């Protein structure tokens, strides 16, 4: 049972990490486009 909870937490952390990474990349792209 605890293994399942740990798996869900790990998955949630991975999703949040990917979301933050994508957000940062989009910010860089937006700044690059605004400079043109």
N, CA, C and O of each residue as an XYZ file, in Angstrom:
144
protein
N       0.833     -1.203      0.000
C       0.000      0.000      0.000
C       0.870      1.257      0.000
O       0.642      2.175     -0.788
N       1.873      1.296      0.890
C       2.742      2.479      0.948
C       3.521      2.635     -0.357
O       3.872      3.748     -0.747
N       3.788      1.516     -1.027
C       4.511      1.582     -2.302
C       3.690      2.324     -3.347
O       4.228      3.081     -4.155
N       2.374      2.095     -3.320
C       1.487      2.765     -4.275
C       1.477      4.267     -4.025
O       1.547      5.060     -4.964
N       1.389      4.655     -2.747
C       1.389      6.077     -2.387
C       2.701      6.729     -2.837
O       2.702      7.841     -3.365
N       3.814      6.025     -2.621
C       5.113      6.569     -3.018
C       5.173      6.754     -4.527
O       5.713      7.745     -5.017
N       4.614      5.791     -5.266
C       4.612      5.871     -6.732
C       3.811      7.085     -7.195
O       4.224      7.799     -8.109
N       2.666      7.313     -6.559
C       1.820      8.455     -6.929
C       2.543      9.769     -6.621
O       2.489     10.709     -7.414
N       3.212      9.832     -5.478
C       3.949     11.055     -5.120
C       5.084     11.308     -6.110
O       5.301     12.441     -6.538
N       5.804     10.249     -6.468
C       6.912     10.386     -7.418
C       6.385     10.863     -8.763
O       6.996     11.715     -9.408
N       5.249     10.312     -9.186
C       4.657     10.707    -10.464
C       4.233     12.171    -10.422
O       4.448     12.912    -11.381
N       3.629     12.586     -9.307
C       3.188     13.973     -9.165
C       4.380     14.930     -9.217
O       4.313     15.976     -9.862
N       5.465     14.571     -8.540
C       6.668     15.412     -8.549
C       7.242     15.513     -9.958
O       7.696     16.579    -10.372
N       7.221     14.407    -10.690
C       7.744     14.403    -12.060
C       6.906     15.328    -12.935
O       7.448     16.095    -13.731
N       5.581     15.256    -12.787
C       4.687     16.107    -13.587
C       4.931     17.582    -13.274
O       4.998     18.413    -14.179
N       5.063     17.901    -11.981
C       5.314     19.297    -11.581
C       6.655     19.773    -12.138
O       6.761     20.894    -12.636
N       7.676     18.922    -12.052
C       8.997     19.281    -12.565
C       8.963     19.567    -14.052
O       9.555     20.540    -14.518
N       8.266     18.715    -14.802
C       8.157     18.915    -16.252
C       7.386     20.195    -16.547
O       7.745     20.950    -17.451
N       6.326     20.435    -15.781
C       5.529     21.640    -15.986
C       6.349     22.903    -15.765
O       6.244     23.860    -16.532
N       7.166     22.905    -14.716
C       8.018     24.064    -14.420
C       9.039     24.262    -15.542
O       9.292     25.388    -15.969
N       9.621     23.159    -16.013
C      10.615     23.241    -17.086
C       9.994     23.833    -18.343
O      10.585     24.704    -18.981
N       8.799     23.358    -18.700
C       8.122     23.864    -19.901
C       7.804     25.347    -19.736
O       7.964     26.125    -20.676
N       7.355     25.738    -18.545
C       7.020     27.143    -18.293
C       8.247     28.029    -18.472
O       8.163     29.097    -19.078
N       9.391     27.583    -17.942
C      10.627     28.367    -18.067
C      11.040     28.487    -19.533
O      11.469     29.555    -19.970
N      10.912     27.394    -20.295
C      11.282     27.420    -21.716
C      10.374     28.384    -22.471
O      10.839     29.130    -23.333
N       9.078     28.371    -22.151
C       8.139     29.268    -22.832
C       8.477     30.722    -22.526
O       8.352     31.583    -23.398
N       8.903     31.006    -21.294
C       9.287     32.376    -20.931
C      10.475     32.823    -21.779
O      10.498     33.948    -22.278
N      11.473     31.931    -21.943
C      12.658     32.273    -22.742
C      12.265     32.553    -24.185
O      12.744     33.508    -24.796
N      11.379     31.700    -24.730
C      10.950     31.868    -26.120
C      10.202     33.193    -26.276
O      10.411     33.920    -27.247
N       9.326     33.502    -25.310
C       8.553     34.744    -25.379
C       9.479     35.954    -25.336
O       9.283     36.910    -26.086
N      10.491     35.921    -24.460
C      11.435     37.038    -24.372
C      12.213     37.183    -25.673
O      12.448     38.298    -26.139
N      12.611     36.061    -26.259
C      13.365     36.097    -27.513
C      12.511     36.700    -28.624
O      13.015     37.460    -29.451
N      11.229     36.367    -28.646
C      10.341     36.898    -29.691
C      10.098     38.390    -29.490
O       9.995     39.134    -30.465
N      10.006     38.835    -28.235
C       9.751     40.251    -27.971
C      10.938     41.129    -28.365
O      10.757     42.302    -28.692
N      12.154     40.571    -28.339
C      13.348     41.359    -28.672
C      13.422     41.670    -30.167
O      14.086     42.626    -30.566
N      12.749     40.875    -30.993
C      12.841     41.081    -32.446
C      12.091     42.333    -32.891
O      12.070     42.649    -34.081
